[in-house]
Amino acid sequence: MDQTDNLKSDKKDILIGNFLIVLLISIFAWGIWGAPTEEHMGEVYRIIYVHVPAAFTAFFSSAILFGLSIWAMLKRSEASMRWGQACSEIGLLFTCLALATGSIWGKPTWGVWWTWDARLTTTLILALLFAGYLLLKSSLPAGPQRTRICGALGIMIFVNVYIVYKSVTWWRTLHQPPSLMRSGEESTMDPEMRVVLLIASIFLIAVGYWLMKQRAKNLNIQAQLDQLSYDHLS
């Protein structure tokens, strides 16, 4: 791909990113000012339109990391490792956002910013696992050992996501049960609230994937520059 093609690709990516972000802001505005008020929680519930999509985006990142981890372990692919780093960075970002917005919701609802609730604790562990992946990726030398260790951790991260999701049904917890999807039950949410939440989740996941793709592209460019620098010095 020559420089002209690269410029065209970059411009296309920028246009797509701007389009997604504008749509996402519009959806958030709909949730803040357009959606109905929740009967029991009042206006504070509106943070759900950021909190839940952020959690879903973190889960989505872990799912891609899971696939990349298996591929990297089988094929010894450094490109997959770079994509894995991008997934972990985006996953960590949105896990922290989910934790922060959950704390903002928890203060007026539970009376505390933080409690060692099962859902909160397992989500905190998820953030630590994402951070651990990034630390291992940056501290271990490139090679089969790093690929195996990071790959195993990527699989553990995906397993932990399932624990996060099921935590409210496996243990006694302050956190409310799932509102969108319940086993054998219909959603308890107002239809308009549910539509806004689903659309916000879809577009935030799309933005997360766009960020992931751009980060992976930057990491690939950095790897190429490092290789050119090494070849020049050699």
Secondary structure as UniProt FT lines:
FT   HELIX           3..29
FT   HELIX           30..34
FT   TURN            39..41
FT   HELIX           43..47
FT   HELIX           48..75
FT   HELIX           78..110
FT   HELIX           118..139
FT   HELIX           144..170
FT   TURN            183..184
FT   HELIX           191..233
//
